[in-house]
């Protein structure tokens, strides 16, 4: 059995013990500011589904994530504010 601690095996946890990490900003709002087209959403029936951009236009999501990393963010996460059961059923 490995006797190492989580901070020894996880660069993320180790960094947390050393300094404050900076998370990204408002991914959903940033994606909306790009004014995606219906085609980028995956068609007119999916227009406005910001979370769907992860599947249908990953280049837009990557663009936002890269901008946060370039600004100095240590951690990025994907937009999930619409990833609810009800919203996904739509």
PDB file of N, CA, C and O in Angstrom, chain B, residues numbered from 101:
ATOM      1  N   UNK B 101       0.838  -1.184   0.000  1.00  0.00           N
ATOM      2  CA  UNK B 101       0.000   0.000   0.000  1.00  0.00           C
ATOM      3  C   UNK B 101       0.881   1.246   0.000  1.00  0.00           C
ATOM      4  O   UNK B 101       1.897   1.297   0.693  1.00  0.00           O
ATOM      5  N   UNK B 102       0.492   2.231  -0.769  1.00  0.00           N
ATOM      6  CA  UNK B 102       1.247   3.473  -0.892  1.00  0.00           C
ATOM      7  C   UNK B 102       1.070   4.312   0.371  1.00  0.00           C
ATOM      8  O   UNK B 102      -0.056   4.606   0.771  1.00  0.00           O
ATOM      9  N   UNK B 103       2.167   4.693   0.990  1.00  0.00           N
ATOM     10  CA  UNK B 103       2.118   5.468   2.233  1.00  0.00           C
ATOM     11  C   UNK B 103       2.147   6.975   1.980  1.00  0.00           C
ATOM     12  O   UNK B 103       2.172   7.754   2.932  1.00  0.00           O
ATOM     13  N   UNK B 104       2.145   7.397   0.720  1.00  0.00           N
ATOM     14  CA  UNK B 104       2.224   8.829   0.433  1.00  0.00           C
ATOM     15  C   UNK B 104       0.912   9.517   0.795  1.00  0.00           C
ATOM     16  O   UNK B 104      -0.154   8.901   0.796  1.00  0.00           O
ATOM     17  N   UNK B 105       1.016  10.794   1.100  1.00  0.00           N
ATOM     18  CA  UNK B 105      -0.163  11.590   1.432  1.00  0.00           C
ATOM     19  C   UNK B 105      -0.735  12.186   0.153  1.00  0.00           C
ATOM     20  O   UNK B 105      -0.034  12.274  -0.855  1.00  0.00           O
ATOM     21  N   UNK B 106      -2.014  12.601   0.183  1.00  0.00           N
ATOM     22  CA  UNK B 106      -2.605  13.209  -1.016  1.00  0.00           C
ATOM     23  C   UNK B 106      -1.814  14.416  -1.534  1.00  0.00           C
ATOM     24  O   UNK B 106      -1.726  14.625  -2.744  1.00  0.00           O
ATOM     25  N   UNK B 107      -1.238  15.213  -0.618  1.00  0.00           N
ATOM     26  CA  UNK B 107      -0.495  16.384  -1.077  1.00  0.00           C
ATOM     27  C   UNK B 107       0.820  15.999  -1.750  1.00  0.00           C
ATOM     28  O   UNK B 107       1.387  16.791  -2.503  1.00  0.00           O
ATOM     29  N   UNK B 108       1.302  14.804  -1.485  1.00  0.00           N
ATOM     30  CA  UNK B 108       2.518  14.335  -2.159  1.00  0.00           C
ATOM     31  C   UNK B 108       2.209  13.814  -3.559  1.00  0.00           C
ATOM     32  O   UNK B 108       3.058  13.884  -4.448  1.00  0.00           O
ATOM     33  N   UNK B 109       1.011  13.298  -3.758  1.00  0.00           N
ATOM     34  CA  UNK B 109       0.670  12.696  -5.044  1.00  0.00           C
ATOM     35  C   UNK B 109      -0.131  13.624  -5.959  1.00  0.00           C
ATOM     36  O   UNK B 109      -0.202  13.375  -7.163  1.00  0.00           O
ATOM     37  N   UNK B 110      -0.728  14.673  -5.426  1.00  0.00           N
ATOM     38  CA  UNK B 110      -1.556  15.569  -6.223  1.00  0.00           C
ATOM     39  C   UNK B 110      -0.914  16.945  -6.343  1.00  0.00           C
ATOM     40  O   UNK B 110      -0.777  17.651  -5.343  1.00  0.00           O
ATOM     41  N   UNK B 111      -0.520  17.336  -7.553  1.00  0.00           N
ATOM     42  CA  UNK B 111       0.047  18.685  -7.721  1.00  0.00           C
ATOM     43  C   UNK B 111      -0.933  19.780  -7.293  1.00  0.00           C
ATOM     44  O   UNK B 111      -0.527  20.813  -6.760  1.00  0.00           O
ATOM     45  N   UNK B 112      -2.212  19.547  -7.528  1.00  0.00           N
ATOM     46  CA  UNK B 112      -3.232  20.524  -7.148  1.00  0.00           C
ATOM     47  C   UNK B 112      -3.265  20.702  -5.628  1.00  0.00           C
ATOM     48  O   UNK B 112      -3.199  21.827  -5.134  1.00  0.00           O
ATOM     49  N   UNK B 113      -3.367  19.596  -4.889  1.00  0.00           N
ATOM     50  CA  UNK B 113      -3.408  19.687  -3.430  1.00  0.00           C
ATOM     51  C   UNK B 113      -2.110  20.249  -2.860  1.00  0.00           C
ATOM     52  O   UNK B 113      -2.130  20.990  -1.877  1.00  0.00           O
ATOM     53  N   UNK B 114      -0.995  19.902  -3.467  1.00  0.00           N
ATOM     54  CA  UNK B 114       0.289  20.436  -3.020  1.00  0.00           C
ATOM     55  C   UNK B 114       0.312  21.957  -3.212  1.00  0.00           C
ATOM     56  O   UNK B 114       0.749  22.692  -2.326  1.00  0.00           O
ATOM     57  N   UNK B 115      -0.154  22.417  -4.359  1.00  0.00           N
ATOM     58  CA  UNK B 115      -0.180  23.863  -4.613  1.00  0.00           C
ATOM     59  C   UNK B 115      -1.066  24.586  -3.605  1.00  0.00           C
ATOM     60  O   UNK B 115      -0.748  25.697  -3.181  1.00  0.00           O
ATOM     61  N   UNK B 116      -2.180  23.956  -3.219  1.00  0.00           N
ATOM     62  CA  UNK B 116      -3.063  24.572  -2.223  1.00  0.00           C
ATOM     63  C   UNK B 116      -2.389  24.766  -0.876  1.00  0.00           C
ATOM     64  O   UNK B 116      -2.724  25.693  -0.138  1.00  0.00           O
ATOM     65  N   UNK B 117      -1.452  23.909  -0.558  1.00  0.00           N
ATOM     66  CA  UNK B 117      -0.744  24.060   0.724  1.00  0.00           C
ATOM     67  C   UNK B 117       0.325  25.139   0.647  1.00  0.00           C
ATOM     68  O   UNK B 117       0.817  25.599   1.677  1.00  0.00           O
ATOM     69  N   UNK B 118       0.687  25.544  -0.560  1.00  0.00           N
ATOM     70  CA  UNK B 118       1.770  26.500  -0.756  1.00  0.00           C
ATOM     71  C   UNK B 118       1.305  27.925  -1.026  1.00  0.00           C
ATOM     72  O   UNK B 118       2.012  28.882  -0.714  1.00  0.00           O
ATOM     73  N   UNK B 119       0.108  28.067  -1.610  1.00  0.00           N
ATOM     74  CA  UNK B 119      -0.337  29.411  -1.992  1.00  0.00           C
ATOM     75  C   UNK B 119      -1.832  29.417  -2.271  1.00  0.00           C
ATOM     76  O   UNK B 119      -2.474  28.367  -2.309  1.00  0.00           O
ATOM     77  N   UNK B 120      -2.371  30.595  -2.464  1.00  0.00           N
ATOM     78  CA  UNK B 120      -3.763  30.748  -2.855  1.00  0.00           C
ATOM     79  C   UNK B 120      -3.839  30.530  -4.358  1.00  0.00           C
ATOM     80  O   UNK B 120      -3.064  31.113  -5.115  1.00  0.00           O
ATOM     81  N   UNK B 121      -4.769  29.693  -4.786  1.00  0.00           N
ATOM     82  CA  UNK B 121      -4.951  29.451  -6.218  1.00  0.00           C
ATOM     83  C   UNK B 121      -6.046  30.364  -6.752  1.00  0.00           C
ATOM     84  O   UNK B 121      -7.018  30.656  -6.055  1.00  0.00           O
ATOM     85  N   UNK B 122      -5.885  30.805  -7.970  1.00  0.00           N
ATOM     86  CA  UNK B 122      -6.848  31.691  -8.607  1.00  0.00           C
ATOM     87  C   UNK B 122      -7.689  30.869  -9.580  1.00  0.00           C
ATOM     88  O   UNK B 122      -7.166  30.210 -10.478  1.00  0.00           O
ATOM     89  N   UNK B 123      -9.012  30.924  -9.377  1.00  0.00           N
ATOM     90  CA  UNK B 123      -9.935  30.247 -10.278  1.00  0.00           C
ATOM     91  C   UNK B 123     -10.340  31.186 -11.396  1.00  0.00           C
ATOM     92  O   UNK B 123     -10.177  32.403 -11.302  1.00  0.00           O
ATOM     93  N   UNK B 124     -10.872  30.598 -12.452  1.00  0.00           N
ATOM     94  CA  UNK B 124     -11.320  31.376 -13.594  1.00  0.00           C
ATOM     95  C   UNK B 124     -12.532  32.225 -13.231  1.00  0.00           C
ATOM     96  O   UNK B 124     -13.027  32.189 -12.104  1.00  0.00           O
ATOM     97  N   UNK B 125     -12.983  32.970 -14.192  1.00  0.00           N
ATOM     98  CA  UNK B 125     -14.121  33.857 -13.983  1.00  0.00           C
ATOM     99  C   UNK B 125     -15.425  33.228 -14.425  1.00  0.00           C
ATOM    100  O   UNK B 125     -15.594  32.013 -14.330  1.00  0.00           O
ATOM    101  N   UNK B 126     -16.323  34.022 -14.894  1.00  0.00           N
ATOM    102  CA  UNK B 126     -17.668  33.591 -15.282  1.00  0.00           C
ATOM    103  C   UNK B 126     -17.646  33.036 -16.706  1.00  0.00           C
ATOM    104  O   UNK B 126     -17.768  33.788 -17.673  1.00  0.00           O
ATOM    105  N   UNK B 127     -17.492  31.731 -16.826  1.00  0.00           N
ATOM    106  CA  UNK B 127     -17.376  31.106 -18.141  1.00  0.00           C
ATOM    107  C   UNK B 127     -18.646  31.294 -18.961  1.00  0.00           C
ATOM    108  O   UNK B 127     -18.573  31.664 -20.133  1.00  0.00           O
ATOM    109  N   UNK B 128     -19.805  31.046 -18.364  1.00  0.00           N
ATOM    110  CA  UNK B 128     -21.065  31.181 -19.098  1.00  0.00           C
ATOM    111  C   UNK B 128     -21.273  32.586 -19.642  1.00  0.00           C
ATOM    112  O   UNK B 128     -21.657  32.767 -20.798  1.00  0.00           O
ATOM    113  N   UNK B 129     -21.018  33.566 -18.806  1.00  0.00           N
ATOM    114  CA  UNK B 129     -21.158  34.960 -19.227  1.00  0.00           C
ATOM    115  C   UNK B 129     -20.162  35.289 -20.333  1.00  0.00           C
ATOM    116  O   UNK B 129     -20.492  35.996 -21.284  1.00  0.00           O
ATOM    117  N   UNK B 130     -18.957  34.780 -20.205  1.00  0.00           N
ATOM    118  CA  UNK B 130     -17.945  35.020 -21.237  1.00  0.00           C
ATOM    119  C   UNK B 130     -18.347  34.378 -22.554  1.00  0.00           C
ATOM    120  O   UNK B 130     -18.142  34.963 -23.618  1.00  0.00           O
ATOM    121  N   UNK B 131     -18.919  33.178 -22.494  1.00  0.00           N
ATOM    122  CA  UNK B 131     -19.390  32.527 -23.717  1.00  0.00           C
ATOM    123  C   UNK B 131     -20.526  33.316 -24.352  1.00  0.00           C
ATOM    124  O   UNK B 131     -20.575  33.466 -25.573  1.00  0.00           O
ATOM    125  N   UNK B 132     -21.429  33.813 -23.537  1.00  0.00           N
ATOM    126  CA  UNK B 132     -22.523  34.628 -24.063  1.00  0.00           C
ATOM    127  C   UNK B 132     -22.003  35.884 -24.747  1.00  0.00           C
ATOM    128  O   UNK B 132     -22.568  36.328 -25.746  1.00  0.00           O
ATOM    129  N   UNK B 133     -20.925  36.459 -24.213  1.00  0.00           N
ATOM    130  CA  UNK B 133     -20.381  37.688 -24.799  1.00  0.00           C
ATOM    131  C   UNK B 133     -19.802  37.452 -26.191  1.00  0.00           C
ATOM    132  O   UNK B 133     -19.629  38.399 -26.958  1.00  0.00           O
ATOM    133  N   UNK B 134     -19.501  36.190 -26.524  1.00  0.00           N
ATOM    134  CA  UNK B 134     -19.017  35.870 -27.872  1.00  0.00           C
ATOM    135  C   UNK B 134     -20.141  35.841 -28.895  1.00  0.00           C
ATOM    136  O   UNK B 134     -19.890  35.765 -30.097  1.00  0.00           O
ATOM    137  N   UNK B 135     -21.381  35.901 -28.420  1.00  0.00           N
ATOM    138  CA  UNK B 135     -22.569  35.877 -29.269  1.00  0.00           C
ATOM    139  C   UNK B 135     -22.543  34.713 -30.257  1.00  0.00           C
ATOM    140  O   UNK B 135     -22.520  34.929 -31.469  1.00  0.00           O
ATOM    141  N   UNK B 136     -22.546  33.471 -29.742  1.00  0.00           N
ATOM    142  CA  UNK B 136     -22.505  32.304 -30.622  1.00  0.00           C
ATOM    143  C   UNK B 136     -23.706  32.265 -31.569  1.00  0.00           C
ATOM    144  O   UNK B 136     -24.806  32.699 -31.227  1.00  0.00           O
ATOM    145  N   UNK B 137     -23.464  31.743 -32.746  1.00  0.00           N
ATOM    146  CA  UNK B 137     -24.524  31.593 -33.743  1.00  0.00           C
ATOM    147  C   UNK B 137     -25.325  30.321 -33.463  1.00  0.00           C
ATOM    148  O   UNK B 137     -24.908  29.470 -32.678  1.00  0.00           O
ATOM    149  N   UNK B 138     -26.477  30.210 -34.117  1.00  0.00           N
ATOM    150  CA  UNK B 138     -27.287  28.998 -33.972  1.00  0.00           C
ATOM    151  C   UNK B 138     -26.476  27.770 -34.370  1.00  0.00           C
ATOM    152  O   UNK B 138     -26.566  26.727 -33.722  1.00  0.00           O
ATOM    153  N   UNK B 139     -25.695  27.889 -35.420  1.00  0.00           N
ATOM    154  CA  UNK B 139     -24.875  26.764 -35.876  1.00  0.00           C
ATOM    155  C   UNK B 139     -23.855  26.357 -34.813  1.00  0.00           C
ATOM    156  O   UNK B 139     -23.598  25.169 -34.620  1.00  0.00           O
ATOM    157  N   UNK B 140     -23.276  27.338 -34.127  1.00  0.00           N
ATOM    158  CA  UNK B 140     -22.302  27.026 -33.080  1.00  0.00           C
ATOM    159  C   UNK B 140     -22.951  26.328 -31.885  1.00  0.00           C
ATOM    160  O   UNK B 140     -22.308  25.536 -31.195  1.00  0.00           O
ATOM    161  N   UNK B 141     -24.227  26.626 -31.647  1.00  0.00           N
ATOM    162  CA  UNK B 141     -24.954  25.947 -30.576  1.00  0.00           C
ATOM    163  C   UNK B 141     -25.312  24.513 -30.962  1.00  0.00           C
ATOM    164  O   UNK B 141     -25.603  23.693 -30.091  1.00  0.00           O
ATOM    165  N   UNK B 142     -25.291  24.205 -32.256  1.00  0.00           N
ATOM    166  CA  UNK B 142     -25.672  22.873 -32.713  1.00  0.00           C
ATOM    167  C   UNK B 142     -26.981  22.859 -33.465  1.00  0.00           C
ATOM    168  O   UNK B 142     -27.571  21.801 -33.680  1.00  0.00           O
ATOM    169  N   UNK B 143     -27.436  24.031 -33.864  1.00  0.00           N
ATOM    170  CA  UNK B 143     -28.683  24.149 -34.622  1.00  0.00           C
ATOM    171  C   UNK B 143     -29.672  25.038 -33.898  1.00  0.00           C
ATOM    172  O   UNK B 143     -29.528  25.294 -32.702  1.00  0.00           O
ATOM    173  N   UNK B 144     -30.693  25.516 -34.632  1.00  0.00           N
ATOM    174  CA  UNK B 144     -31.677  26.438 -34.051  1.00  0.00           C
ATOM    175  C   UNK B 144     -32.389  25.880 -32.820  1.00  0.00           C
ATOM    176  O   UNK B 144     -32.732  26.628 -31.904  1.00  0.00           O
ATOM    177  N   UNK B 145     -32.612  24.557 -32.799  1.00  0.00           N
ATOM    178  CA  UNK B 145     -33.328  23.968 -31.662  1.00  0.00           C
ATOM    179  C   UNK B 145     -32.497  23.982 -30.369  1.00  0.00           C
ATOM    180  O   UNK B 145     -33.043  23.836 -29.275  1.00  0.00           O
ATOM    181  N   UNK B 146     -31.187  24.157 -30.502  1.00  0.00           N
ATOM    182  CA  UNK B 146     -30.306  24.200 -29.329  1.00  0.00           C
ATOM    183  C   UNK B 146     -29.785  25.610 -29.035  1.00  0.00           C
ATOM    184  O   UNK B 146     -29.008  25.809 -28.101  1.00  0.00           O
ATOM    185  N   UNK B 147     -30.213  26.572 -29.829  1.00  0.00           N
ATOM    186  CA  UNK B 147     -29.726  27.944 -29.661  1.00  0.00           C
ATOM    187  C   UNK B 147     -30.015  28.453 -28.246  1.00  0.00           C
ATOM    188  O   UNK B 147     -31.135  28.353 -27.747  1.00  0.00           O
ATOM    189  N   UNK B 148     -28.985  28.994 -27.624  1.00  0.00           N
ATOM    190  CA  UNK B 148     -29.104  29.507 -26.269  1.00  0.00           C
ATOM    191  C   UNK B 148     -28.640  28.536 -25.202  1.00  0.00           C
ATOM    192  O   UNK B 148     -28.499  28.923 -24.042  1.00  0.00           O
ATOM    193  N   UNK B 149     -28.398  27.275 -25.566  1.00  0.00           N
ATOM    194  CA  UNK B 149     -27.950  26.266 -24.595  1.00  0.00           C
ATOM    195  C   UNK B 149     -26.441  26.410 -24.433  1.00  0.00           C
ATOM    196  O   UNK B 149     -25.661  25.769 -25.138  1.00  0.00           O
ATOM    197  N   UNK B 150     -26.047  27.261 -23.493  1.00  0.00           N
ATOM    198  CA  UNK B 150     -24.639  27.578 -23.285  1.00  0.00           C
ATOM    199  C   UNK B 150     -23.831  26.327 -22.979  1.00  0.00           C
ATOM    200  O   UNK B 150     -22.735  26.160 -23.516  1.00  0.00           O
ATOM    201  N   UNK B 151     -24.352  25.435 -22.120  1.00  0.00           N
ATOM    202  CA  UNK B 151     -23.616  24.208 -21.792  1.00  0.00           C
ATOM    203  C   UNK B 151     -23.381  23.348 -23.023  1.00  0.00           C
ATOM    204  O   UNK B 151     -22.393  22.616 -23.086  1.00  0.00           O
ATOM    205  N   UNK B 152     -24.265  23.424 -23.994  1.00  0.00           N
ATOM    206  CA  UNK B 152     -24.124  22.641 -25.218  1.00  0.00           C
ATOM    207  C   UNK B 152     -22.935  23.055 -26.065  1.00  0.00           C
ATOM    208  O   UNK B 152     -22.498  22.303 -26.937  1.00  0.00           O
ATOM    209  N   UNK B 153     -22.410  24.246 -25.814  1.00  0.00           N
ATOM    210  CA  UNK B 153     -21.234  24.688 -26.561  1.00  0.00           C
ATOM    211  C   UNK B 153     -20.032  23.801 -26.275  1.00  0.00           C
ATOM    212  O   UNK B 153     -19.139  23.678 -27.113  1.00  0.00           O
ATOM    213  N   UNK B 154     -20.002  23.184 -25.105  1.00  0.00           N
ATOM    214  CA  UNK B 154     -18.917  22.255 -24.776  1.00  0.00           C
ATOM    215  C   UNK B 154     -18.890  21.113 -25.785  1.00  0.00           C
ATOM    216  O   UNK B 154     -17.817  20.645 -26.168  1.00  0.00           O
ATOM    217  N   UNK B 155     -20.062  20.666 -26.213  1.00  0.00           N
ATOM    218  CA  UNK B 155     -20.166  19.572 -27.179  1.00  0.00           C
ATOM    219  C   UNK B 155     -20.095  20.053 -28.626  1.00  0.00           C
ATOM    220  O   UNK B 155     -19.443  19.430 -29.464  1.00  0.00           O
ATOM    221  N   UNK B 156     -20.773  21.166 -28.910  1.00  0.00           N
ATOM    222  CA  UNK B 156     -20.938  21.595 -30.296  1.00  0.00           C
ATOM    223  C   UNK B 156     -19.927  22.627 -30.783  1.00  0.00           C
ATOM    224  O   UNK B 156     -19.709  22.744 -31.989  1.00  0.00           O
ATOM    225  N   UNK B 157     -19.319  23.361 -29.896  1.00  0.00           N
ATOM    226  CA  UNK B 157     -18.303  24.357 -30.267  1.00  0.00           C
ATOM    227  C   UNK B 157     -17.204  24.402 -29.215  1.00  0.00           C
ATOM    228  O   UNK B 157     -16.998  25.434 -28.576  1.00  0.00           O
ATOM    229  N   UNK B 158     -16.502  23.302 -29.032  1.00  0.00           N
ATOM    230  CA  UNK B 158     -15.463  23.283 -27.996  1.00  0.00           C
ATOM    231  C   UNK B 158     -14.379  24.332 -28.215  1.00  0.00           C
ATOM    232  O   UNK B 158     -13.690  24.718 -27.271  1.00  0.00           O
ATOM    233  N   UNK B 159     -14.227  24.793 -29.447  1.00  0.00           N
ATOM    234  CA  UNK B 159     -13.231  25.831 -29.717  1.00  0.00           C
ATOM    235  C   UNK B 159     -13.560  27.133 -28.975  1.00  0.00           C
ATOM    236  O   UNK B 159     -12.658  27.850 -28.543  1.00  0.00           O
ATOM    237  N   UNK B 160     -14.853  27.431 -28.832  1.00  0.00           N
ATOM    238  CA  UNK B 160     -15.238  28.635 -28.090  1.00  0.00           C
ATOM    239  C   UNK B 160     -14.918  28.486 -26.604  1.00  0.00           C
ATOM    240  O   UNK B 160     -14.434  29.420 -25.965  1.00  0.00           O
ATOM    241  N   UNK B 161     -15.194  27.297 -26.064  1.00  0.00           N
ATOM    242  CA  UNK B 161     -14.908  27.033 -24.657  1.00  0.00           C
ATOM    243  C   UNK B 161     -13.400  27.091 -24.420  1.00  0.00           C
ATOM    244  O   UNK B 161     -12.938  27.652 -23.426  1.00  0.00           O
ATOM    245  N   UNK B 162     -12.646  26.508 -25.339  1.00  0.00           N
ATOM    246  CA  UNK B 162     -11.179  26.546 -25.217  1.00  0.00           C
ATOM    247  C   UNK B 162     -10.674  27.987 -25.258  1.00  0.00           C
ATOM    248  O   UNK B 162      -9.767  28.359 -24.513  1.00  0.00           O
ATOM    249  N   UNK B 163     -11.264  28.783 -26.128  1.00  0.00           N
ATOM    250  CA  UNK B 163     -10.855  30.199 -26.242  1.00  0.00           C
ATOM    251  C   UNK B 163     -11.035  30.930 -24.909  1.00  0.00           C
ATOM    252  O   UNK B 163     -10.165  31.692 -24.488  1.00  0.00           O
ATOM    253  N   UNK B 164     -12.176  30.689 -24.249  1.00  0.00           N
ATOM    254  CA  UNK B 164     -12.432  31.331 -22.956  1.00  0.00           C
ATOM    255  C   UNK B 164     -11.444  30.816 -21.913  1.00  0.00           C
ATOM    256  O   UNK B 164     -10.858  31.599 -21.164  1.00  0.00           O
ATOM    257  N   UNK B 165     -11.261  29.495 -21.869  1.00  0.00           N
ATOM    258  CA  UNK B 165     -10.342  28.917 -20.889  1.00  0.00           C
ATOM    259  C   UNK B 165      -8.919  29.441 -21.091  1.00  0.00           C
ATOM    260  O   UNK B 165      -8.242  29.786 -20.123  1.00  0.00           O
ATOM    261  N   UNK B 166      -8.471  29.499 -22.327  1.00  0.00           N
ATOM    262  CA  UNK B 166      -7.122  30.011 -22.592  1.00  0.00           C
ATOM    263  C   UNK B 166      -6.980  31.460 -22.133  1.00  0.00           C
ATOM    264  O   UNK B 166      -5.933  31.853 -21.620  1.00  0.00           O
ATOM    265  N   UNK B 167      -8.033  32.248 -22.320  1.00  0.00           N
ATOM    266  CA  UNK B 167      -7.952  33.656 -21.906  1.00  0.00           C
ATOM    267  C   UNK B 167      -7.791  33.766 -20.393  1.00  0.00           C
ATOM    268  O   UNK B 167      -7.076  34.648 -19.917  1.00  0.00           O
ATOM    269  N   UNK B 168      -8.438  32.891 -19.633  1.00  0.00           N
ATOM    270  CA  UNK B 168      -8.278  32.905 -18.176  1.00  0.00           C
ATOM    271  C   UNK B 168      -6.881  32.456 -17.776  1.00  0.00           C
ATOM    272  O   UNK B 168      -6.275  33.042 -16.879  1.00  0.00           O
ATOM    273  N   UNK B 169      -6.367  31.426 -18.432  1.00  0.00           N
ATOM    274  CA  UNK B 169      -5.010  30.962 -18.132  1.00  0.00           C
ATOM    275  C   UNK B 169      -3.987  32.044 -18.463  1.00  0.00           C
ATOM    276  O   UNK B 169      -3.041  32.265 -17.706  1.00  0.00           O
ATOM    277  N   UNK B 170      -4.180  32.715 -19.590  1.00  0.00           N
ATOM    278  CA  UNK B 170      -3.268  33.795 -19.984  1.00  0.00           C
ATOM    279  C   UNK B 170      -3.325  34.965 -18.998  1.00  0.00           C
ATOM    280  O   UNK B 170      -2.346  35.692 -18.830  1.00  0.00           O
ATOM    281  N   UNK B 171      -4.485  35.138 -18.345  1.00  0.00           N
ATOM    282  CA  UNK B 171      -4.631  36.216 -17.363  1.00  0.00           C
ATOM    283  C   UNK B 171      -4.087  35.804 -15.993  1.00  0.00           C
ATOM    284  O   UNK B 171      -4.045  36.621 -15.073  1.00  0.00           O
ATOM    285  N   UNK B 172      -3.668  34.536 -15.853  1.00  0.00           N
ATOM    286  CA  UNK B 172      -3.046  34.098 -14.609  1.00  0.00           C
ATOM    287  C   UNK B 172      -3.848  33.139 -13.751  1.00  0.00           C
ATOM    288  O   UNK B 172      -3.434  32.829 -12.634  1.00  0.00           O
ATOM    289  N   UNK B 173      -4.992  32.654 -14.245  1.00  0.00           N
ATOM    290  CA  UNK B 173      -5.768  31.682 -13.462  1.00  0.00           C
ATOM    291  C   UNK B 173      -4.983  30.386 -13.326  1.00  0.00           C
ATOM    292  O   UNK B 173      -4.311  29.953 -14.262  1.00  0.00           O
ATOM    293  N   UNK B 174      -5.075  29.773 -12.154  1.00  0.00           N
ATOM    294  CA  UNK B 174      -4.433  28.482 -11.901  1.00  0.00           C
ATOM    295  C   UNK B 174      -5.372  27.330 -12.227  1.00  0.00           C
ATOM    296  O   UNK B 174      -4.926  26.252 -12.620  1.00  0.00           O
ATOM    297  N   UNK B 175      -6.668  27.557 -12.064  1.00  0.00           N
ATOM    298  CA  UNK B 175      -7.664  26.502 -12.206  1.00  0.00           C
ATOM    299  C   UNK B 175      -8.763  27.000 -13.127  1.00  0.00           C
ATOM    300  O   UNK B 175      -9.205  28.143 -13.012  1.00  0.00           O
ATOM    301  N   UNK B 176      -9.204  26.147 -14.041  1.00  0.00           N
ATOM    302  CA  UNK B 176     -10.336  26.491 -14.902  1.00  0.00           C
ATOM    303  C   UNK B 176     -11.394  25.410 -14.748  1.00  0.00           C
ATOM    304  O   UNK B 176     -11.095  24.263 -14.416  1.00  0.00           O
ATOM    305  N   UNK B 177     -12.618  25.798 -14.994  1.00  0.00           N
ATOM    306  CA  UNK B 177     -13.721  24.848 -14.940  1.00  0.00           C
ATOM    307  C   UNK B 177     -14.699  25.194 -16.041  1.00  0.00           C
ATOM    308  O   UNK B 177     -14.678  26.299 -16.581  1.00  0.00           O
ATOM    309  N   UNK B 178     -15.541  24.257 -16.366  1.00  0.00           N
ATOM    310  CA  UNK B 178     -16.480  24.449 -17.449  1.00  0.00           C
ATOM    311  C   UNK B 178     -17.804  24.998 -16.935  1.00  0.00           C
ATOM    312  O   UNK B 178     -18.181  24.768 -15.786  1.00  0.00           O
ATOM    313  N   UNK B 179     -18.481  25.702 -17.772  1.00  0.00           N
ATOM    314  CA  UNK B 179     -19.785  26.271 -17.467  1.00  0.00           C
ATOM    315  C   UNK B 179     -20.783  25.147 -17.176  1.00  0.00           C
ATOM    316  O   UNK B 179     -20.966  24.250 -17.999  1.00  0.00           O
ATOM    317  N   UNK B 180     -21.419  25.195 -16.021  1.00  0.00           N
ATOM    318  CA  UNK B 180     -22.398  24.162 -15.667  1.00  0.00           C
ATOM    319  C   UNK B 180     -23.687  24.749 -15.112  1.00  0.00           C
ATOM    320  O   UNK B 180     -24.501  24.014 -14.555  1.00  0.00           O
ATOM    321  N   UNK B 181     -23.891  26.044 -15.250  1.00  0.00           N
ATOM    322  CA  UNK B 181     -25.048  26.637 -14.601  1.00  0.00           C
ATOM    323  C   UNK B 181     -26.369  26.193 -15.207  1.00  0.00           C
ATOM    324  O   UNK B 181     -27.410  26.361 -14.571  1.00  0.00           O
ATOM    325  N   UNK B 182     -26.370  25.636 -16.406  1.00  0.00           N
ATOM    326  CA  UNK B 182     -27.607  25.140 -17.019  1.00  0.00           C
ATOM    327  C   UNK B 182     -27.660  23.618 -17.038  1.00  0.00           C
ATOM    328  O   UNK B 182     -28.576  23.045 -17.629  1.00  0.00           O
ATOM    329  N   UNK B 183     -26.716  22.964 -16.416  1.00  0.00           N
ATOM    330  CA  UNK B 183     -26.660  21.505 -16.439  1.00  0.00           C
ATOM    331  C   UNK B 183     -27.521  20.920 -15.329  1.00  0.00           C
ATOM    332  O   UNK B 183     -27.024  20.268 -14.411  1.00  0.00           O
ATOM    333  N   UNK B 184     -28.808  21.164 -15.433  1.00  0.00           N
ATOM    334  CA  UNK B 184     -29.761  20.600 -14.485  1.00  0.00           C
ATOM    335  C   UNK B 184     -30.619  19.585 -15.223  1.00  0.00           C
ATOM    336  O   UNK B 184     -30.696  19.615 -16.451  1.00  0.00           O
ATOM    337  N   UNK B 185     -31.259  18.693 -14.494  1.00  0.00           N
ATOM    338  CA  UNK B 185     -32.108  17.683 -15.124  1.00  0.00           C
ATOM    339  C   UNK B 185     -33.173  18.308 -16.012  1.00  0.00           C
ATOM    340  O   UNK B 185     -33.385  17.876 -17.145  1.00  0.00           O
ATOM    341  N   UNK B 186     -33.843  19.332 -15.486  1.00  0.00           N
ATOM    342  CA  UNK B 186     -34.915  19.975 -16.260  1.00  0.00           C
ATOM    343  C   UNK B 186     -34.381  20.629 -17.521  1.00  0.00           C
ATOM    344  O   UNK B 186     -34.970  20.488 -18.592  1.00  0.00           O
ATOM    345  N   UNK B 187     -33.281  21.335 -17.403  1.00  0.00           N
ATOM    346  CA  UNK B 187     -32.712  22.025 -18.563  1.00  0.00           C
ATOM    347  C   UNK B 187     -32.229  21.029 -19.608  1.00  0.00           C
ATOM    348  O   UNK B 187     -32.414  21.246 -20.806  1.00  0.00           O
ATOM    349  N   UNK B 188     -31.610  19.933 -19.162  1.00  0.00           N
ATOM    350  CA  UNK B 188     -31.119  18.946 -20.110  1.00  0.00           C
ATOM    351  C   UNK B 188     -32.258  18.224 -20.810  1.00  0.00           C
ATOM    352  O   UNK B 188     -32.090  17.784 -21.947  1.00  0.00           O
ATOM    353  N   UNK B 189     -33.410  18.088 -20.165  1.00  0.00           N
ATOM    354  CA  UNK B 189     -34.554  17.466 -20.809  1.00  0.00           C
ATOM    355  C   UNK B 189     -35.074  18.312 -21.966  1.00  0.00           C
ATOM    356  O   UNK B 189     -35.617  17.786 -22.937  1.00  0.00           O
ATOM    357  N   UNK B 190     -34.902  19.626 -21.855  1.00  0.00           N
ATOM    358  CA  UNK B 190     -35.362  20.513 -22.936  1.00  0.00           C
ATOM    359  C   UNK B 190     -34.660  20.155 -24.218  1.00  0.00           C
ATOM    360  O   UNK B 190     -34.904  20.780 -25.250  1.00  0.00           O
TER     361      UNK B 190
END
